[in-house]
Amino acid sequence: MRVFNFSPGPATLPLEVLEQVRSELSDWQGGGMSVMEVSHRGKPFVAMVRQAEADIRQLMGIPDNYKVLFLQGGATGQFAAIPMNIARPDATVDYVNTGSWSKKAISEAKHYAKVNVAADSAADGFNSVPPESQWKRTAGAAYLHYTPNETIGGVAYPFIPDAGDVPLVADYSSSILSEPVDVSKFGVIYAGAQKNIGIAGLCVVIVRDDLLDRARPDVPSVWNWKQMAEEGSLANTPPAFAVYVAGLVFQWMIRQGGVEAIGKRNRAKAAKLYAAIDGAGFYRNPVAKDCRSIMNVPFTLKDPALDKPFLAGAAEASLVNLQGHRSVGGMRASIYNAMPDAGVDALIAYMQEFERRHG
Ligand SMILES: *Cc1c(COP(=O)(O)O)cnc(C)c1O
């Protein structure tokens, strides 16, 4: 039996996709082999990769002057690859720190460039986004990096920063494809796949052409964006199964009506969950209202002693992986694209029932 899996990542996948994987697992495209066993230089595999690229281009409306790369090493690999590709060692790079993932990106970048933290939201416990007017940016910074959706804190930007002439770099790991985004505002968008795209082992990097000539000579070739762009992400053996699953998820998204339709559903799912949290004061979400994530919804119970019974009862109701991150405590419901309405409805019904019994 399938449960409703609210894990922040690796996260729930569309059941349709899993069933398609099962149906063609041992015999992919009639070749008598699985997709994990075929040559990555063979025509069917290369065509599959190009189709996945075409589909994400269509879904996100990615302009022609951007490359789409399928890389390994996760988003964390890109924390290092970004400065190596677009900042010289003596350059200053600007970062906005809105929580756990920003912090990790910052500490990795420090190995490769001078990092200026242009703003942070420490003053309110990382529960909001510092207003852009207060950011202390560096003139001539190599880029400006931010985290549109903080997966752990459940904090999302209500705006796209205006970086001016400086390339804007965004870690979209937990919110890519969750709603329409104007890609032309960015220099680089990157996202680990295991939240909204598919499975771990793959990081999608979308990079504007004019940034491809800035790499240091010592960037590892698997993370050299220009080299990977020239080789169509096939400079070495790619994470074949992860790219394949991503392609199936993109096709599932197209069948769902694309990012616009899915974004509307995501907003509606999040709105009803926040309404349930805000209801009678039994549950609480600490994030500034205009910065609430539609993907990751943290909440606490009135009395932390109720956390354990809440989680145990939830598991009995097939609602799993609701425990909050160890750094935050409480609960967190991750409601990515693949979380059906029925899952959010079941969670809300369970929360209301729990409140009736313990409130
Ligand atoms: C999950 C996540 C990461 C880390 O991704 P890996 O693929 O595990 O390296 C980075 N940033 C954000 C915002 C995330 O949600």
The ligand as a MOL file (V3000), in Angstrom:
LIG
                    3D

  0  0  0     0  0            999 V3000
M  V30 BEGIN CTAB
M  V30 COUNTS 15 15 0 0 0
M  V30 BEGIN ATOM
M  V30 1 C 17.9690 19.5040 -0.8260 0
M  V30 2 C 18.5880 20.8220 -1.0450 0
M  V30 3 C 19.9530 20.9670 -1.3320 0
M  V30 4 C 20.9340 19.8070 -1.3350 0
M  V30 5 O 20.7690 19.0230 -2.4290 0
M  V30 6 P 21.7580 17.7780 -2.6910 0
M  V30 7 O 21.2840 17.3210 -4.0100 0
M  V30 8 O 21.5090 16.8070 -1.5810 0
M  V30 9 O 23.1380 18.2730 -2.6960 0
M  V30 10 C 20.4500 22.2380 -1.5710 0
M  V30 11 N 19.6410 23.3160 -1.5330 0
M  V30 12 C 18.3240 23.2130 -1.2390 0
M  V30 13 C 17.4830 24.4380 -1.2210 0
M  V30 14 C 17.7680 21.9620 -0.9930 0
M  V30 15 O 16.4550 21.8560 -0.7160 0
M  V30 END ATOM
M  V30 BEGIN BOND
M  V30 1 1 1 2
M  V30 2 1 2 3
M  V30 3 2 2 14
M  V30 4 1 3 4
M  V30 5 2 3 10
M  V30 6 1 4 5
M  V30 7 1 5 6
M  V30 8 2 6 7
M  V30 9 1 6 8
M  V30 10 1 6 9
M  V30 11 1 10 11
M  V30 12 2 11 12
M  V30 13 1 12 13
M  V30 14 1 12 14
M  V30 15 1 14 15
M  V30 END BOND
M  V30 END CTAB
M  END
